[in-house]
Amino acid sequence: MIDDAGTRMHALAERLYPLCRSITGDGLRESLRIIAEEIPIEIKGVSSGTPVFDWTVPQEWKVREAWIRDPNGREVVNFRDHNLHLVGYSRPVKKRMTLPELLPHLHSNPQMPDAIPYRTGYHDESWGFCLSQNAIDQLADGEYEVCVDTELFDGELNYGELLISGIGSEEVLVSCHCCHPSMANDNLSGMVVAAELAARLLDQPLRYSFRFLFLPGTIGSITWLAKNESLLPRISCGLVLACVGDQGSLSYKKTKQKNSLIDRAVDSVFRDSCPNATVRDFMPYGYDERQYASPGINLAVGCLSRSTYGSFPEYHTSADDLSFITPASLQDTLENLERIVLAVDQNSRHLNLKPMAEPMLGKYGLYSRTGGDRTGKFEELAMLWVLSFSDGAHDLLSISEISGIGFEIILDAAQRLTEAGLLGELPE
């Protein structure tokens, strides 16, 4: 059953969908302002021309209008009808040209002949339009009028950041990209799930601090890393959220470390709650996890998705619209993401304070305590597993893995044993 969160996340995506987001500009800022209505992110700016490692913060890009008219003066395409019609960062042009001259500037996806593809030219001195293949096939010979009224100027690159403080100084990073115009799964789904997760964590007692980043892909994460090198030692692990709203099964790309805390937490949740989920090894292609994993940074950041980038026909086309993501899928992602966060935040190592043979659980009132629909026998078994492996060397995630009992049940057993004075938590 879908609760209010799935509907709420989809409604937020509906608000964000019409905005023309790019790696800079008004659409990005407005998107961040809308997110700031949901959670208290701080919107930050870094000036164009600022060196960030081997890159430079680009100029801002602004679109006033962009269209093509055919030899009869009829509009072939207009940017105002769909954000994807204009190649991102197109340079200004105002001219007439023949169809053979125009065609090299037109982009389509023949495999999706009714869809508009997504194309960018951030670092090219060029311009272009994106149309469906069917629309291009209907173009007649003759002279076309082209108008691309855009401007590049020194401004700033913006991103949103929220730190939710926990008891300790170590941090968990949650990052999503917010630079794609009018694509629901590959952009908006990560943004709305991250915002909902942050809202749920705001009032929770946390061991770790959680740092949320809403930033333009690649250049945004590179810029944040360059401006925040002093914070990096605090980051224990993290997740990039991308393509988390479609109806595919959950999937996860491991960190470069392969067995980091976040990898183990995802493995635990997938084992218990997501039988159809898939796990892939790290590769240096995809989303911003590859920036966080670069050799000089080396953060343990994985990537959580449903259908992965490039694996669904709608990817990077206008078919990745609001109908492609569902409240149920957003809800499912959120619930499992919360389980992952719980496993990361509540994982700990303990010491059995009554290690000389099995303690008499009934003496501590532990036989009769039951919860939910679990049997007392199963709870007792979980407590025996925790007592047996609370030797200071095994944490709760490893006990869950060894026993085959879900992490949340193992955590509950550890908490009960601690309350009874049979278990002591060890400092990290």
N, C-alpha and C positions, 0 to 999 in steps of 0.2 A: 504493500500500500504506500502511495506517495504522500509524504507529509508536507507541511508548508514549505520546508526548505527547498525541495525540488522545484516547486512552483515559483518560489521567490527567486531562485537562481535563474530560472528561465526568463522570468520577467525582467530581471536586471540585464540579461543578455539582449532582450528586446530593446531596452533603452539604449544600449551601447551600439547595437548593430548598425544603425544608419550613419554613424560618425565615420569620417574619412581619417582613420588613423594611419600614421606613417612613423618613421623613426624620429621625427620631430614634428612640431607644428600644433595648430589649434585643435585638431581632432584628437591628438594624443593628450593634450592638456585637458580638454573637456572630458575625455574618458576618465582621466585620473580624478577630476573634480567629482564626477559621479560616484566613483569608488569611494571617495572621501566622505560622501554622504552616508555610506554604509559602515565604514570603519575609519578610525582617525589616522589615516596615512598622512605623512608629510610630503608635499610635492616639492621636489628639489630640481634645480636647474644647473647645468654646466655649460659654459659659454662655447659657442662655435669657435673652432680653431684651437681649443685646448688639447695639448698632446695627452694621449692616454695609451701608455705602452707604445706599440708599433703603429697605433692608429691616431686619428685626429677627429675630434668631435665635429660633425659636419655642419654645414649651413642649414638653416631652416628652409623648408619648402612650403610654399603657399599656392593654392589653386584658386583662380577666380572663375575661369570658364575653360571648357575644352570641348570641341566638336568638329565634325566633318560633314560637309554638305556635298551632295552628288552633283552631276552636271545640270540637273533640273532644279537645283536649289533645295532639295529635300534633305533633311538630316539623316545621315547614315548612322551616326552614333553621337551621344551627348553624355558627358561626364555626370551631369546632374541626374541622369536616370539610374546610374549605378556607379559606385566608387571604383569598381574594378575596371571600368572602361578605359581609364587613363593609366598608362605605365607609371608606376611610382617614381617620383623625382624627374619626370619629363621636363626638359628645358623648353623655354618659350619658342613658339614658331607661329608665323602668320604668312601663309603663302598659298598659291595654287599649284597643283601638280597633276600629272597624268596618273592613271591607274597603275601602270608599271612602276612609276616613281613612288607611289603611295604604298604599294603592297609590302615592301620590306619593313615598313613601320607598323604593320598590322600583325597582331598575334592572336592565335587561336589554339584550341586543343581538339584535334581531329578525333580523338578517342571519346570526347564528350562534345559532340557537334552542336548541342543546344546551349552549352554553358559558356560563360565568359571566363577566360583564364586569368590568373593573378600573375603579373610580371612587374619587376622593379628594375630601375637603372640608377641605383644610388650613386655609383661612382663613374657613370658614363656621361659624356656630354651629348646626350641623345634625347629623343622623344619617341613616343609610340602610343598606340591605342590597342585595346584588347576587345575582340568581338567573338561571337560564336562562329564556328566554322560555317554554319548555314548562312549567316549574314554575309560573310566574305564571299561565299560562292554566288551570291546574288548581285554582287557589284558589277556594274556595266562599264564599258569603256567610256572615256571622256575625261574632262578636267574636273578635279575636285578642289574644293576650298577647305583649307585646314586652319584651325585656330587652336592654339595651346597658349592660354594666357596664365602663365605661372611665374613665380618669382623665387629666387634663392637669395637669401640675405643672412648676414651675421645675426644670429639669435641665440638660442640655447637648446640643449637636449634635456628633456624632462623625464623624471621617473618618480614613482611613489614608494615610500618606505615606512614601515611600521615595526617597531620593536616592542614585543610583549614580554615584559621582564618576568623571569622566574626566580627561584631561590638562589640558584647558582649563576656563575658568570659564563658558563658554556652555552653556546647557541645552536639552534637548529635553523637552517635556512630554508625558506619556501619561496620559490621564484617562478614567475610566469611572464611570458612576453605579451606585449599589448601594442603591437605595431602593425597588425594586419587589418586592412579595411574590409568590413562587411564579410567576414568569415566567422562562422559560429563555433565550429569545433576547433579549428586550428587558430585559436586566438581567444575568443570570448569564453569558452568553457573553462579554460585554466584560470582566467581572471575571476569569474564568478564563484568558482569552487574555492579559490584561495581567499576571496573576500568572506565567504560564508564560514570557512574554517577559522579565519582570524576572529570573526565576530564571536564564535563559540569559545575561543580560547581566552578572550579578553578578561573574563571574570573567573577563570579557573585557577586553582593553585597548581603551579607548575614548578618542576625542578629545573628544567632548561628554560632559557629565554628563547623566544621564537622571533626571528627576523623575516618579515615578509617584504618581497621586492616585486613591484609592478613596473616593468621596464621594457623599452624596445629591444628586440632580439639582437644578439651579437654585440652591436656597438653599445647598447645599454648596459649589459653585464660587464663588458670590458671597461666601460667608463666607471661603473660602480666599483669594480675591483681596483682600478687605478687610484681612485680617490679614497679608498678605505683599506689600504694594505695593513694598517695597524690593527684592524678588527679581525683579520683572517685567522690568527691563532685561536680565537675564541670559538670558531665554528667547528663543532664536532661532526656534523653531517648535514645533509639536506636533500631536498627534492625539487626538481623542476616539474611543473604541471603543464601538460600540453595535450590537446586532443582527448579530453576526458569527458565529453558529453554525448558521444555517439553510442550506438547500441551494440558495439563490439564488446568482447570480454576485456577485462582489465589486463594490462601488460606493464612490464617494468624493465627498464634498462639498468643493469647494475652499475655501481660505482667502479672506478678503475681499481679500487682496492679489493673488490669482489666479496669481501666478508666484513664490511664495516657494520656499524650499529644499524644504519638505515637498511642495508641489505638484509640483515638478519631479521629486522622488524617486518619488512615486506614479506620475506619468506614465511614468517610465522603467520601473518594475516592471510596470505594466499593459501597456505596449507589448511587453515581452519575454515576460511569463509569463501574462498574463490577457487573452486575446483577446476574451472576452465581457464584460469589466468595463465599467462605465459611470462617467462623470465628470459631476458637476453643478456649476454655479456656486453660490457662496455665497448663502444667503438667511437672514434673521434669524429662523428658526424651526427647531426640531429639538431638539438636545441642548445640552450645555454649550459647544459651540463658539461659540454666539451670545453667551455671557457673556464668553468670552475675547476675542471680536472687538469688544466694545462700544467706542465711540469713545475713552473715557478709558483703556482697557486696550490695545486694538489689537494683540493678539498674533496671529501667523500660525498659527492652529490649524485644521486641517481635521477632517473626520469620516469614519472608515472603517467601512463596514457591508457586509453582504451585501444581503438585502432591506431596504429602507429603512423607517423608521417609517411606519405607517399604510398600507403598500402590500401587506400580506398579511392575509388574513381573520382569522388567529389573533392579530393584534396587539391587545394590551391585553385579552386574554381568557384563560380557563383552558386554552384549546387551545394556547397557547404554553407547552407543557409539555416535559418532558425528551425526549419522542419527537420533538419538532419540531427539536431540535438534534442534530447527529450528530458523532461523533468525526472523521469524514473532513472535514467542513466546518470544524470547529474547527482541525484540522491544516492545512488549506489556507490558512485565514486566517493562522495563525501563521507558516507558511513564507513567505508573501508579505509579511507584516508585518516579518519578519526581513530580507527583501531591501530593504524600504523603509528600515529602520533602518540597514542597511549603507550604502545609497546616501547617506543623510544624513551618517552619521558619517565615512565614508571619502572623501567628495567633497572635492576640493582642486584648486588651480591649480598648474601647473608651468611651468618654463622649460627649453626645449631648450638643453642646454649645448654642442651641436655643430650650431649653426643654419646653418652655411655648407654648403649642399647636404646631401643625405641621407647619414647616417653609414653606414659599412660594417658592417652588423649581424653578418655572419659573423665579423668580427674580434673581436667581443665575445661570441661563442658563443651568439648569440640565434636563429640559424636552426634549430638542432637541438632546442631546448627545446620540448617539447609536453606537454600535460596533458589528462587526461580523454579524451574522444572527439573533441576538436577537432583539425583538421589543422594542420600547421605553417604552411601557406600562410595560413590564416585568422588565426593568431596573428601572423604577420608583418604582415598587413594592419592588424590592430588596433594594432600598434606604430607603423606608419607614420602612421596617423591621429593617434595621440597625439603623435608627434614633430612632425607638420605643424601641429598646433593648440596646442602648448604654447608659447604666446607671451606668457603672463602674463595674457591677457584671457579665455581660455576655461578653464572648469573641466572636470572629468571628465564630469559630467552633460551639459554642452553638447557635448562631443566625442562622447559616446554618442548623443545625439540627432542630431547632424549626420551621423554615420557610419552610423547604423542598427544599430550593434553593441551588444550588451547591456552594461550598466554593469559587471557583474562581470568580463567579458572585458576591457573597457577598463581597469578598475582593475588587473587582473592584468598587463596590458601595461605600465602606468605603473610598477608595482612592479618589474618586471623591468628596465625601462629605467633606473630609479633605481639599482638594485643594480649595473648595468653602468656607472654614472657618466655616463650620457647625459642624464639628467633631474634637475633640482633642484626641490624643492617650495618654493613661495612662501608666506610667512606670510600669514595672513588679516588 
